[in-house]
């Protein structure tokens, strides 16, 4: 399996490292032509407005939208999720509109409001997952077809 990690801004080095530790091939993706031959893509955490601006500058928007329509798997962490969202509340950001979710950026406040918690994720087993929230987005609304894998109590209705 070959996974690409969008390497325009954010935590792409850390994502590549984890994918490799999990035994998959991982490569940085800096240009749209580097999407060829991938089995999936990760859009890492970082600054969503910067990532989207760079995606427009490097002409990623249309190729990624076409890949999504064809069923190509893309996972977004933090800012990556914002990039994939159909809508960003309180903002007119042009996203990939690939996930039927509405997100709110920086929902947990400023950097000093960051926190860690043990989060139950049944799909990963019985042991709680160590979750880190650093100026993280929150999903405010989602299509009924979206599968929720975990919830932070009180954040998603």
Backbone as CSV, one residue per row, in Angstrom:
resi,resn,N_x,N_y,N_z,CA_x,CA_y,CA_z,C_x,C_y,C_z
1,UNK,0.846,-1.175,0.000,0.000,0.000,0.000,0.895,1.243,0.000
2,UNK,0.545,2.197,-0.859,1.319,3.433,-0.943,0.403,4.607,-0.594
3,UNK,0.756,5.303,0.482,-0.025,6.427,0.980,0.767,7.708,0.766
4,UNK,0.113,8.693,0.180,0.733,9.993,0.032,0.306,10.893,1.182
5,UNK,1.184,11.802,1.540,0.871,12.793,2.572,1.092,14.161,1.940
6,UNK,0.034,14.969,1.887,0.147,16.301,1.308,1.206,17.080,2.089
7,UNK,2.247,17.507,1.401,3.418,18.093,2.067,3.582,19.563,1.692
8,UNK,2.497,20.320,1.824,2.545,21.749,1.524,2.761,22.593,2.773
9,UNK,2.218,22.148,3.889,2.311,22.878,5.160,1.790,21.949,6.245
10,UNK,2.227,22.129,7.451,1.701,21.347,8.558,2.562,20.157,8.923
11,UNK,1.940,19.185,9.579,2.650,18.062,10.201,2.851,16.885,9.250
12,UNK,3.287,17.148,8.026,3.421,16.063,7.060,4.569,15.111,7.407
13,UNK,5.656,15.602,7.958,6.788,14.732,8.321,6.346,13.702,9.356
14,UNK,5.601,14.142,10.353,5.125,13.242,11.413,4.165,12.197,10.848
15,UNK,3.297,12.595,9.928,2.362,11.641,9.327,3.101,10.597,8.494
16,UNK,4.077,11.030,7.721,4.865,10.090,6.921,5.554,9.085,7.837
17,UNK,6.108,9.550,8.928,6.792,8.673,9.876,5.848,7.613,10.445
18,UNK,4.656,8.022,10.835,3.697,7.071,11.414,3.246,6.049,10.375
19,UNK,2.950,6.496,9.160,2.524,5.568,8.108,3.619,4.533,7.855
20,UNK,4.858,4.959,7.831,5.972,4.024,7.619,6.121,3.051,8.791
21,UNK,5.951,3.560,10.016,6.021,2.672,11.190,4.916,1.623,11.156
22,UNK,3.792,1.944,10.521,2.680,0.997,10.406,2.901,-0.015,9.280
23,UNK,4.008,0.134,8.561,4.372,-0.848,7.547,3.925,-0.524,6.135
24,UNK,3.384,0.652,5.912,2.984,1.046,4.563,4.036,1.970,3.969
25,UNK,4.042,2.049,2.654,4.928,2.982,1.967,4.290,4.370,2.051
26,UNK,5.063,5.370,2.352,4.555,6.740,2.460,5.472,7.678,1.700
27,UNK,4.842,8.648,1.030,5.656,9.618,0.308,5.031,11.004,0.403
28,UNK,5.878,12.034,0.432,5.347,13.395,0.434,4.764,13.731,-0.937
29,UNK,3.676,14.483,-0.928,3.042,14.918,-2.173,3.103,16.435,-2.196
30,UNK,3.868,16.969,-3.149,4.039,18.422,-3.261,3.462,18.980,-4.560
31,UNK,3.217,18.090,-5.530,2.669,18.496,-6.827,1.570,17.517,-7.237
32,UNK,0.557,17.967,-7.970,-0.547,17.081,-8.347,-0.117,15.805,-9.060
33,UNK,0.944,15.845,-9.871,1.414,14.646,-10.562,1.859,13.542,-9.619
34,UNK,2.198,13.901,-8.390,2.643,12.906,-7.408,1.482,12.133,-6.788
35,UNK,0.249,12.461,-7.179,-0.921,11.701,-6.727,-1.049,10.374,-7.473
36,UNK,-0.453,10.301,-8.668,-0.523,9.082,-9.480,0.122,7.910,-8.757
37,UNK,-0.562,6.772,-8.771,-0.026,5.556,-8.179,-0.263,5.407,-6.687
38,UNK,-0.934,6.387,-6.073,-1.212,6.297,-4.634,-2.470,5.478,-4.373
39,UNK,-2.505,4.833,-3.214,-3.707,4.119,-2.765,-4.553,4.970,-1.841
40,UNK,-4.025,6.086,-1.375,-4.750,6.991,-0.490,-3.896,8.209,-0.208
41,UNK,-4.526,9.206,0.415,-3.843,10.457,0.717,-4.240,10.921,2.104
42,UNK,-3.288,11.497,2.812,-3.557,12.129,4.104,-3.289,13.622,3.944
43,UNK,-4.236,14.433,4.395,-4.025,15.873,4.498,-3.786,16.138,5.979
44,UNK,-2.588,16.559,6.345,-2.229,16.650,7.767,-2.792,17.889,8.453
45,UNK,-2.622,17.901,9.752,-2.923,19.091,10.526,-1.931,20.184,10.203
46,UNK,-2.329,21.387,10.472,-1.516,22.566,10.195,-2.429,23.776,10.265
47,UNK,-2.319,24.661,9.327,-3.172,25.843,9.241,-4.041,25.688,7.998
48,UNK,-5.333,25.458,8.199,-6.220,25.122,7.083,-6.259,26.200,6.009
49,UNK,-6.277,27.465,6.389,-6.324,28.512,5.355,-5.036,28.520,4.535
50,UNK,-3.894,28.269,5.167,-2.620,28.205,4.434,-2.589,26.984,3.519
51,UNK,-3.035,25.834,4.014,-3.043,24.615,3.199,-3.934,24.809,1.980
52,UNK,-5.138,25.358,2.181,-6.051,25.567,1.055,-5.496,26.582,0.060
53,UNK,-4.860,27.618,0.541,-4.254,28.613,-0.362,-3.158,27.955,-1.207
54,UNK,-2.329,27.139,-0.563,-1.273,26.437,-1.295,-1.851,25.402,-2.249
55,UNK,-2.943,24.739,-1.853,-3.596,23.779,-2.739,-4.101,24.472,-4.006
56,UNK,-4.643,25.686,-3.852,-5.074,26.451,-5.028,-3.864,26.863,-5.876
57,UNK,-2.816,27.364,-5.234,-1.623,27.813,-5.973,-0.969,26.687,-6.758
58,UNK,-0.940,25.486,-6.178,-0.290,24.353,-6.825,-1.266,23.498,-7.640
59,UNK,-2.499,24.004,-7.806,-3.510,23.363,-8.681,-3.913,21.957,-8.213
60,UNK,-4.140,21.799,-6.899,-4.584,20.523,-6.337,-6.105,20.391,-6.257
61,UNK,-6.834,21.496,-6.204,-8.269,21.444,-5.893,-9.022,20.530,-6.860
62,UNK,-8.948,20.802,-8.149,-9.723,20.014,-9.115,-9.285,18.551,-9.171
63,UNK,-7.981,18.254,-9.239,-7.596,16.832,-9.250,-8.069,16.074,-8.003
64,UNK,-8.007,16.716,-6.842,-8.462,16.027,-5.629,-9.971,15.843,-5.634
65,UNK,-10.718,16.827,-6.101,-12.181,16.670,-6.200,-12.537,15.522,-7.127
66,UNK,-11.822,15.400,-8.231,-12.079,14.305,-9.171,-11.733,12.954,-8.548
67,UNK,-10.618,12.887,-7.828,-10.259,11.634,-7.155,-11.323,11.232,-6.135
68,UNK,-11.801,12.203,-5.361,-12.839,11.918,-4.356,-14.090,11.361,-5.031
69,UNK,-14.511,11.974,-6.127,-15.701,11.494,-6.851,-15.533,10.051,-7.290
70,UNK,-14.299,9.649,-7.566,-14.015,8.288,-7.990,-13.825,7.309,-6.841
71,UNK,-13.986,7.772,-5.608,-13.871,6.889,-4.450,-12.492,6.805,-3.832
72,UNK,-11.565,7.641,-4.272,-10.211,7.650,-3.731,-10.248,8.054,-2.261
73,UNK,-9.625,7.265,-1.373,-9.670,7.587,0.065,-8.715,8.718,0.451
74,UNK,-9.264,9.708,1.134,-8.475,10.814,1.668,-8.854,10.983,3.126
75,UNK,-7.857,11.066,3.983,-8.072,11.260,5.417,-7.485,12.607,5.793
76,UNK,-8.229,13.387,6.538,-7.739,14.678,6.992,-7.691,14.746,8.498
77,UNK,-6.547,15.121,9.038,-6.442,15.309,10.482,-6.454,16.801,10.776
78,UNK,-7.303,17.209,11.693,-7.401,18.590,12.156,-7.611,19.541,10.977
79,UNK,-6.607,20.295,10.576,-6.752,21.209,9.440,-7.118,20.448,8.171
80,UNK,-6.636,19.226,8.043,-6.989,18.397,6.891,-8.476,18.125,6.831
81,UNK,-9.096,17.933,7.999,-10.549,17.738,8.047,-11.269,18.998,7.576
82,UNK,-10.764,20.162,7.971,-11.357,21.422,7.524,-11.275,21.509,6.001
83,UNK,-10.142,21.130,5.436,-9.966,21.170,3.985,-10.955,20.253,3.264
84,UNK,-11.326,19.155,3.885,-12.235,18.185,3.272,-13.709,18.514,3.488
85,UNK,-14.032,19.349,4.460,-15.420,19.633,4.832,-16.200,20.278,3.697
86,UNK,-17.482,19.980,3.672,-18.365,20.608,2.696,-18.562,22.081,3.008
87,UNK,-18.509,22.422,4.302,-18.727,23.810,4.699,-17.947,24.115,5.972
88,UNK,-17.455,25.346,6.064,-16.799,25.843,7.266,-17.685,26.957,7.813
89,UNK,-18.238,26.747,9.014,-19.149,27.747,9.566,-18.389,29.022,9.911
90,UNK,-19.074,30.145,9.804,-18.508,31.461,10.109,-17.307,31.798,9.230
91,UNK,-17.241,31.210,8.025,-16.123,31.456,7.141,-16.569,31.126,5.720
92,UNK,-16.005,31.777,4.737,-16.358,31.493,3.348,-15.222,30.776,2.615
93,UNK,-14.487,29.933,3.340,-13.367,29.196,2.761,-13.853,28.267,1.658
94,UNK,-13.120,28.247,0.534,-13.390,27.264,-0.508,-12.613,26.004,-0.154
95,UNK,-13.342,24.939,0.141,-12.719,23.672,0.528,-12.843,22.663,-0.604
96,UNK,-12.403,21.444,-0.348,-12.580,20.369,-1.319,-14.024,19.880,-1.360
97,UNK,-14.808,20.200,-0.328,-16.227,19.805,-0.237,-16.387,18.299,-0.438
98,UNK,-15.489,17.521,0.159,-15.471,16.074,-0.027,-16.213,15.309,1.067
99,UNK,-16.398,15.914,2.235,-17.092,15.252,3.342,-18.363,16.023,3.669
100,UNK,-19.437,15.299,3.881,-20.718,15.929,4.200,-20.765,16.359,5.665
101,UNK,-19.877,17.289,5.993,-19.813,17.820,7.354,-19.686,19.336,7.309
102,UNK,-20.137,19.960,8.393,-19.930,21.386,8.619,-19.001,21.484,9.819
103,UNK,-17.869,22.169,9.650,-16.900,22.290,10.737,-16.749,23.741,11.166
104,UNK,-16.307,23.900,12.390,-15.970,25.222,12.922,-14.501,25.179,13.293
105,UNK,-13.726,26.070,12.699,-12.293,26.131,12.973,-12.031,26.633,14.387
106,UNK,-10.910,26.205,14.948,-10.439,26.685,16.260,-11.542,26.657,17.318
107,UNK,-12.337,25.614,17.306,-13.518,25.519,18.167,-13.176,25.431,19.652
108,UNK,-11.963,25.036,19.972,-11.596,24.853,21.369,-10.816,26.033,21.927
109,UNK,-10.830,27.149,21.199,-10.190,28.351,21.709,-8.786,28.548,21.203
110,UNK,-8.039,29.298,21.972,-6.676,29.668,21.605,-5.698,28.553,21.953
111,UNK,-4.458,28.713,21.562,-3.419,27.723,21.822,-3.346,27.362,23.309
112,UNK,-3.508,28.340,24.186,-3.416,28.085,25.627,-4.577,27.232,26.135
113,UNK,-5.638,27.093,25.336,-6.791,26.280,25.722,-6.656,24.827,25.276
114,UNK,-5.524,24.467,24.698,-5.302,23.103,24.225,-5.359,22.122,25.388
115,UNK,-5.743,20.876,25.072,-5.832,19.862,26.121,-5.693,18.468,25.529
116,UNK,-5.437,17.515,26.406,-5.385,16.098,26.046,-6.421,15.367,26.876
117,UNK,-6.967,14.306,26.292,-7.937,13.493,27.016,-7.895,12.072,26.476
118,UNK,-8.362,11.141,27.268,-8.509,9.752,26.827,-9.905,9.632,26.217
119,UNK,-9.973,9.263,24.954,-11.222,9.242,24.207,-11.571,7.819,23.793
120,UNK,-12.744,7.329,24.190,-13.143,5.995,23.734,-13.368,5.988,22.220
121,UNK,-12.732,5.037,21.538,-12.912,4.855,20.098,-13.199,3.368,19.895
122,UNK,-14.472,2.968,19.954,-14.812,1.541,19.882,-14.207,0.803,18.691
123,UNK,-14.056,1.466,17.553,-13.485,0.816,16.368,-12.032,0.410,16.575
124,UNK,-11.353,1.026,17.563,-9.953,0.704,17.852,-9.797,-0.263,19.016
125,UNK,-10.901,-0.683,19.623,-10.832,-1.605,20.753,-11.325,-0.961,22.039
126,UNK,-11.063,-1.649,23.147,-11.568,-1.200,24.445,-10.718,-0.117,25.099
127,UNK,-9.446,-0.069,24.761,-8.542,0.884,25.399,-8.796,2.299,24.853
128,UNK,-8.982,3.301,25.734,-9.184,4.681,25.263,-7.977,5.188,24.476
129,UNK,-8.245,6.056,23.536,-7.226,6.626,22.657,-6.776,7.972,23.212
130,UNK,-5.461,8.222,23.287,-4.992,9.523,23.769,-5.210,10.592,22.691
131,UNK,-6.165,11.477,22.911,-6.521,12.506,21.933,-5.974,13.859,22.367
132,UNK,-5.473,14.614,21.396,-4.892,15.927,21.654,-5.702,16.963,20.877
133,UNK,-6.145,18.013,21.560,-6.942,19.074,20.948,-6.159,20.379,21.058
134,UNK,-5.588,20.800,19.918,-4.801,22.032,19.862,-5.481,22.946,18.852
135,UNK,-6.234,23.918,19.339,-6.984,24.806,18.452,-7.747,23.985,17.431
136,UNK,-8.285,22.873,17.845,-8.901,21.901,16.946,-10.254,22.369,16.422
137,UNK,-10.609,21.871,15.219,-11.954,22.130,14.716,-12.949,21.174,15.363
138,UNK,-14.216,21.525,15.268,-15.268,20.643,15.746,-16.272,20.463,14.612
139,UNK,-16.832,19.271,14.526,-17.886,19.011,13.547,-19.197,19.484,14.163
140,UNK,-19.822,20.461,13.527,-21.076,21.015,14.037,-22.295,20.304,13.474
141,UNK,-22.164,19.768,12.274,-23.285,19.092,11.642,-22.730,18.102,10.630
142,UNK,-23.482,17.038,10.369,-23.036,16.046,9.408,-24.229,15.391,8.750
143,UNK,-24.010,14.870,7.568,-25.020,14.118,6.844,-25.286,12.815,7.604
144,UNK,-26.484,12.294,7.463,-26.843,11.051,8.178,-26.013,9.857,7.714
145,UNK,-25.373,9.944,6.555,-24.546,8.845,6.058,-23.148,8.827,6.668
146,UNK,-22.779,9.860,7.427,-21.454,9.928,8.040,-21.409,9.017,9.259
147,UNK,-20.413,8.153,9.305,-20.219,7.272,10.458,-19.357,7.982,11.493
148,UNK,-19.846,8.077,12.708,-19.099,8.692,13.800,-18.298,7.599,14.492
149,UNK,-16.988,7.755,14.531,-16.122,6.757,15.157,-15.856,7.066,16.616
150,UNK,-15.905,8.356,16.990,-15.672,8.749,18.371,-16.343,10.091,18.618
151,UNK,-16.643,10.343,19.871,-17.259,11.604,20.266,-16.552,12.169,21.486
152,UNK,-16.369,13.469,21.471,-15.959,14.164,22.681,-17.252,14.592,23.332
153,UNK,-17.577,14.110,24.511,-18.877,14.388,25.102,-19.216,15.881,25.070
154,UNK,-20.446,16.157,24.591,-20.961,17.521,24.572,-20.586,18.315,23.344
155,UNK,-19.795,17.778,22.412,-19.334,18.565,21.267,-20.121,18.313,19.985
156,UNK,-20.634,17.109,19.768,-21.371,16.801,18.547,-22.766,16.348,18.951
157,UNK,-23.773,16.970,18.361,-25.156,16.583,18.668,-25.683,15.604,17.672
